[in-house]
């Protein structure tokens, strides 16, 4: 995902959420984030690349909720 702000990250999680859980299409867009985060955290073989973050803190809402989060040294 090429999103730099927390709002852009949340918005960008909507499309993958519907792709992995088609029933999510009936949910509110704000609920798509929850679906995507649950999916990301459900297995260790998922990869989410957040490119162009202004600061690492911009990904905090996702990082704290995905138990397998890995952040390489900058």
N, C-alpha and C positions, 0 to 999 in steps of 0.2 A: 504494500500500500504506500503510495506516495502522498502522505498527509503530514503536515507539520504541527497542527494544533490539536488539542484534545477534542474539540468539536468536529474537526475533519476526520479524526480517527473514529469517533463514534459513528459518524455518517458513513464512513467507508466500511464498517463492519456489517452493514445492512445487507449488501449484496451477497457476500459469502454465507451469511446466516440463512438466507432463503435458498441458496444453492445446496447447503448441507441438510437443511430441514425445510422442505417445501411447505409444510404446514405453517411455517413462520410468516408466510406471505399474508396471512389473515390477521397477524398481530400488528400492533402499533409499531412504527419505526423505532421508537425508543426501546421496545422490547426485543428488537432484532439484536441489539448489543448483548443482551443477556443470553440469547440463544448462541451467538457467536462465541462468547466467553466460555460458556459451558462446553461447547464443542472443542474449543482450543485446549481446555484443561482436561478433557476426558481421556486423552491418550498422549503418550510421549512422542509420537511420530508426526506431530504437527509443526509447521514452520510459519511464522508470521514475521515478515520483514517490514519494519516501519522506517521508511526512508524520509529524509529531509525534516527530521524533528528539529524544532528550534532548540529545545533542551531535552535531555532524557526525562525530566519531570513531566513533560507533556504526555508521556505514555504511562504515567503512574496509575491511572484508573484501570488500565488493562493489566499492567505488570503485577499489581498487588492481588489480582483475582485469578491469575493463571499460575498454578502451582509449579509448572515446569519451566518457568521463565528463565532465560539465559541471556545475559547481556555481556557481550565481549568488551574487553578494555578498550577505551577510546584512544 
